[in-house]
Amino acid sequence: MTLRKWGYLFWTTLGVGTAASVLVWIALKLALNDFVFMDSGVRKYEVIFMLLGGSTISVIAQMGFFAYLIVRYVALTTFRRRLFLWNALQIVLVLFALADLILFRERPLAEELALVAVIGLTGLAIGYLKVRATNNSAFVPTLFFMIVFTALEAVPSLQVENQPYVWFMVVTLLAANAWQIMQLHRILEEKSGSSNRVSIGNK
């Protein structure tokens, strides 16, 4: 990946993540009359703190994305011809991540189920779109990234006993991660103009 392509991915992901955080913030303000982002005597700076929070979350998503690419590279090198084992392991980790959100978090069950539904359905939807854009082998890795890495990146908010902040971070992460995974095969596309696309599901 060239610096130009990396710069494109960085700035566009930053924009998508920040825009998503603004939309979530507006939705939370409309749904919860008493919701104030960073309510600690700095209400007049709420918008600034919200924008900083959204942009920071998008950077966290980018760190997670590149960490995933490294993990995938190591896994493909390790398993080589036994890729079915790596795919099976990814599916197991997806199920574990979803179960962790329900079984090992001290929150009301309804809240956790809603969170799992949003993350899981978004992962399935992006996996479907990735397959349509590339090939069938991209589904499992895309699902793995969207669910497992989003759950890992969202850990800071999950440790805070304030559900609005959980949604603020999770939705922003999902938007940033979805953008990154859907852009990957495009920015890695060969310059030759070939119709073959490189996806994270190839090999």
TALINKA-V821933 format. One record per helix or strand. SS is the DSSP state (~ for helix, > for strand). FROM is the first residue (numbers start at 1). LEN is the number of residues. If there is no record, write none. Layout:
<<SS FROM LEN> <SS FROM LEN>>
This chain:
<<~ 3 29> <~ 43 37> <~ 83 21> <~ 109 25> <~ 138 16> <~ 155 4> <~ 163 25>>
